[in-house]
Amino acid sequence: MNAPARRRRGLQPPAPPLRLTPQVASDPLTNEDVLWHIAEHAPELRMWLIANTAATPELLEYVSQVGGPGVARGFEVLFSSLEE
């Protein structure tokens, strides 16, 4: 179905998240490009990326290097949970 036909039927792609939130940052279904955007531009949300089970090792490495509010504590919690 082409784009004009979709519009006539009222089918539109879902709107992207307009507001970046802790829920978006920690949701494993959030697109990887959005996660990287958060890592690069939203330091206040970086700690929530650590809780995201879909976060790649590269993303977590980047977050660990750039830091941000709560990042050190987030990694402490992650590492202690791996020890149990």
N, CA, C and O of each residue as an XYZ file, in Angstrom:
336
protein
N       0.859     -1.173      0.000
C       0.000      0.000      0.000
C       0.907      1.238      0.000
O       1.839      1.335      0.798
N       0.622      2.175     -0.901
C       1.451      3.369     -0.985
C       1.044      4.399      0.073
O       0.011      4.258      0.728
N       1.863      5.421      0.223
C       1.640      6.424      1.275
C       0.290      7.127      1.161
O      -0.385      7.269      2.182
N      -0.151      7.581     -0.032
C      -1.468      8.230     -0.108
C      -2.600      7.297      0.325
O      -3.548      7.729      0.981
N      -2.498      6.021     -0.042
C      -3.539      5.067      0.361
C      -3.555      4.893      1.877
O      -4.623      4.788      2.479
N      -2.376      4.860      2.493
C      -2.311      4.749      3.960
C      -2.966      5.958      4.615
O      -3.697      5.821      5.596
N      -2.700      7.147      4.065
C      -3.287      8.362      4.637
C      -4.802      8.335      4.528
O      -5.504      8.716      5.465
N      -5.306      7.887      3.385
C      -6.761      7.811      3.200
C      -7.388      6.876      4.219
O      -8.485      7.144      4.709
N      -6.722      5.801      4.539
C      -7.265      4.832      5.491
C      -6.975      5.243      6.933
O      -7.428      4.577      7.864
N      -6.234      6.319      7.128
C      -5.941      6.786      8.476
C      -4.783      6.063      9.138
O      -4.578      6.203     10.344
N      -4.023      5.293      8.373
C      -2.889      4.577      8.944
C      -1.662      5.463      8.905
O      -1.259      5.940      7.844
N      -1.087      5.673     10.036
C       0.123      6.475     10.137
C       1.113      5.730     11.022
O       0.705      5.000     11.925
N       2.395      5.903     10.777
C       3.363      5.295     11.692
C       3.243      5.963     13.057
O       2.833      7.120     13.150
N       3.593      5.249     14.102
C       3.510      5.863     15.423
C       4.463      7.048     15.524
O       5.547      7.048     14.940
N       4.046      8.034     16.260
C       4.893      9.214     16.464
C       6.092      8.824     17.324
O       5.963      8.016     18.243
N       7.255      9.397     17.026
C       8.417      9.101     17.864
C       8.210      9.705     19.250
O       7.425     10.639     19.417
N       8.908      9.175     20.224
C       8.773      9.789     21.551
C       9.167     11.264     21.473
O      10.252     11.608     21.005
N       8.293     12.099     21.926
C       8.580     13.531     21.889
C       9.402     13.949     23.093
O      10.146     14.929     23.045
N       9.261     13.200     24.168
C       9.977     13.529     25.394
C      10.807     12.332     25.815
O      10.283     11.228     25.960
N      12.085     12.542     26.009
C      12.943     11.467     26.490
C      12.753     11.347     27.993
O      12.868     12.330     28.725
N      12.461     10.140     28.443
C      12.163      9.890     29.850
C      12.971      8.690     30.336
O      13.537      7.955     29.527
N      13.028      8.486     31.665
C      13.672      7.274     32.179
C      13.050      6.002     31.600
O      13.752      5.021     31.354
N      11.741      6.023     31.385
C      11.070      4.844     30.826
C      11.581      4.549     29.414
O      11.825      3.391     29.076
N      11.741      5.571     28.601
C      12.253      5.384     27.241
C      13.687      4.863     27.296
O      14.047      3.956     26.545
N      14.508      5.430     28.181
C      15.913      5.034     28.281
C      16.084      3.603     28.770
O      17.040      2.934     28.378
N      15.191      3.124     29.605
C      15.340      1.778     30.172
C      14.521      0.714     29.447
O      14.613     -0.466     29.785
N      13.733      1.106     28.472
C      12.879      0.156     27.747
C      13.696     -0.622     26.713
O      14.281     -0.016     25.816
N      13.748     -1.962     26.823
C      14.522     -2.743     25.855
C      13.985     -2.665     24.425
O      14.673     -3.067     23.487
N      12.780     -2.158     24.249
C      12.218     -2.025     22.904
C      12.567     -0.694     22.243
O      12.255     -0.483     21.071
N      13.211      0.203     22.988
C      13.609      1.490     22.419
C      14.687      1.261     21.364
O      15.631      0.502     21.585
N      14.545      1.913     20.233
C      15.486      1.809     19.124
C      16.895      2.183     19.577
O      17.079      3.110     20.366
N      17.882      1.453     19.072
C      19.271      1.699     19.459
C      19.724      3.122     19.127
O      20.511      3.703     19.874
N      19.244      3.690     18.026
C      19.604      5.073     17.682
C      19.120      6.040     18.754
O      19.811      7.007     19.076
N      17.945      5.790     19.305
C      17.413      6.642     20.375
C      18.270      6.480     21.626
O      18.561      7.461     22.310
N      18.675      5.248     21.928
C      19.525      5.021     23.102
C      20.844      5.776     22.967
O      21.320      6.383     23.926
N      21.429      5.735     21.778
C      22.676      6.474     21.564
C      22.449      7.985     21.665
O      23.298      8.708     22.186
N      21.329      8.449     21.176
C      21.017      9.877     21.300
C      20.946     10.265     22.780
O      21.476     11.300     23.183
N      20.295      9.435     23.573
C      20.216      9.693     25.016
C      21.619      9.713     25.609
O      21.958     10.613     26.378
N      22.434      8.727     25.254
C      23.795      8.647     25.798
C      24.610      9.889     25.459
O      25.392     10.368     26.280
N      24.427     10.401     24.262
C      25.226     11.538     23.817
C      24.675     12.891     24.247
O      25.442     13.838     24.425
N      23.352     12.999     24.417
C      22.757     14.321     24.611
C      21.919     14.497     25.872
O      21.460     15.605     26.149
N      21.711     13.443     26.633
C      20.859     13.544     27.828
C      21.564     12.918     29.031
O      21.190     11.831     29.471
N      22.583     13.599     29.564
C      23.349     13.008     30.667
C      22.503     12.634     31.876
O      22.851     11.713     32.614
N      21.404     13.333     32.082
C      20.539     13.031     33.226
C      19.812     11.699     33.075
O      19.259     11.183     34.046
N      19.809     11.140     31.869
C      19.142      9.851     31.627
C      20.123      8.699     31.429
O      19.696      7.556     31.264
N      21.417      8.971     31.440
C      22.399      7.908     31.183
C      22.301      6.774     32.188
O      22.473      5.611     31.822
N      22.029      7.090     33.450
C      21.957      6.025     34.457
C      20.865      5.018     34.116
O      20.972      3.844     34.470
N      19.818      5.465     33.433
C      18.721      4.566     33.074
C      19.110      3.643     31.932
O      18.539      2.560     31.798
N      20.062      4.042     31.111
C      20.546      3.170     30.040
C      21.203      1.919     30.614
O      21.136      0.846     30.014
N      21.832      2.060     31.768
C      22.507      0.929     32.409
C      21.505     -0.165     32.758
O      21.840     -1.350     32.732
N      20.288      0.226     33.082
C      19.238     -0.740     33.436
C      18.586     -1.372     32.210
O      17.796     -2.306     32.346
N      18.901     -0.882     31.029
C      18.272     -1.382     29.808
C      18.957     -2.678     29.375
O      20.139     -2.675     29.031
N      18.218     -3.774     29.394
C      18.789     -5.075     29.038
C      19.195     -5.161     27.569
O      19.921     -6.079     27.187
N      18.746     -4.239     26.752
C      19.114     -4.235     25.334
C      20.311     -3.335     25.044
O      20.755     -3.255     23.898
N      20.838     -2.660     26.056
C      21.990     -1.779     25.844
C      23.197     -2.619     25.438
O      23.508     -3.624     26.076
N      23.864     -2.202     24.383
C      25.025     -2.949     23.886
C      26.244     -2.668     24.763
O      26.295     -1.651     25.454
N      27.224     -3.569     24.734
C      28.464     -3.303     25.477
C      29.111     -1.981     25.063
O      29.668     -1.271     25.900
N      29.038     -1.654     23.779
C      29.625     -0.391     23.301
C      28.915      0.816     23.910
O      29.555      1.796     24.293
N      27.607      0.736     23.993
C      26.836      1.830     24.589
C      27.182      1.978     26.067
O      27.387      3.090     26.554
N      27.247      0.858     26.774
C      27.575      0.913     28.200
C      29.000      1.422     28.421
O      29.257      2.150     29.380
N      29.916      1.043     27.547
C      31.291      1.541     27.644
C      31.314      3.059     27.466
O      31.989      3.768     28.214
N      30.581      3.546     26.482
C      30.505      4.988     26.259
C      29.950      5.690     27.496
O      30.509      6.688     27.949
N      28.861      5.173     28.037
C      28.239      5.776     29.223
C      29.222      5.770     30.389
O      29.300      6.744     31.138
N      29.972      4.682     30.548
C      30.933      4.619     31.656
C      32.040      5.653     31.487
O      32.549      6.182     32.476
N      32.412      5.942     30.256
C      33.482      6.908     30.010
C      33.022      8.351     30.171
O      33.765      9.177     30.700
N      31.814      8.665     29.725
C      31.364     10.062     29.800
C      30.707     10.386     31.134
O      30.634     11.551     31.524
N      30.226      9.355     31.840
C      29.629      9.571     33.161
C      28.335     10.357     33.110
O      27.675     10.451     32.075
N      27.997     10.912     34.244
C      26.760     11.668     34.373
C      26.136     11.390     35.724
O      26.609     10.521     36.457
N      25.084     12.113     36.066
C      24.441     11.922     37.364
C      23.943     10.485     37.541
O      23.168      9.985     36.725
N      24.388      9.834     38.602
C      23.922      8.494     38.933
C      24.576      7.363     38.163
O      24.268      6.199     38.416
N      25.472      7.669     37.230
C      26.075      6.622     36.402
C      26.952      5.690     37.236
O      26.842      4.470     37.111
N      27.810      6.238     38.073
C      28.686      5.386     38.893
C      27.853      4.461     39.772
O      28.143      3.269     39.873
N      26.830      5.002     40.400
C      25.966      4.181     41.256
C      25.221      3.132     40.425
O      25.053      1.998     40.875
N      24.783      3.488     39.242
C      24.106      2.533     38.368
C      24.989      1.342     38.032
O      24.529      0.200     38.034
N      26.264      1.610     37.744
C      27.184      0.508     37.466
C      27.466     -0.307     38.724
O      27.622     -1.526     38.641
N      27.535      0.339     39.885
C      27.706     -0.405     41.143
C      26.567     -1.397     41.333
O      26.795     -2.557     41.674
N      25.349     -0.940     41.113
C      24.175     -1.810     41.264
C      24.232     -2.951     40.246
O      23.969     -4.103     40.590
N      24.572     -2.637     39.004
C      24.660     -3.665     37.966
C      25.699     -4.720     38.337
O      25.417     -5.917     38.292
N      26.896     -4.275     38.703
C      27.968     -5.226     39.006
C      27.662     -6.052     40.249
O      27.975     -7.242     40.290
N      27.054     -5.440     41.260
C      26.723     -6.214     42.463
C      25.641     -7.246     42.158
O      25.626     -8.318     42.764
N      24.738     -6.942     41.231
C      23.704     -7.924     40.874
C      24.310     -9.105     40.121
O      23.780    -10.214     40.185
N      25.408     -8.881     39.414
C      26.064     -9.964     38.686
C      26.831    -10.891     39.624
O      27.063    -12.055     39.299
N      27.223    -10.373     40.788
C      27.960    -11.171     41.767
C      27.053    -12.128     42.516
O      27.523    -13.136     43.044
N      25.771    -11.835     42.573
C      24.843    -12.663     43.348
C      24.458    -13.924     42.635
O      23.683    -14.720     43.164
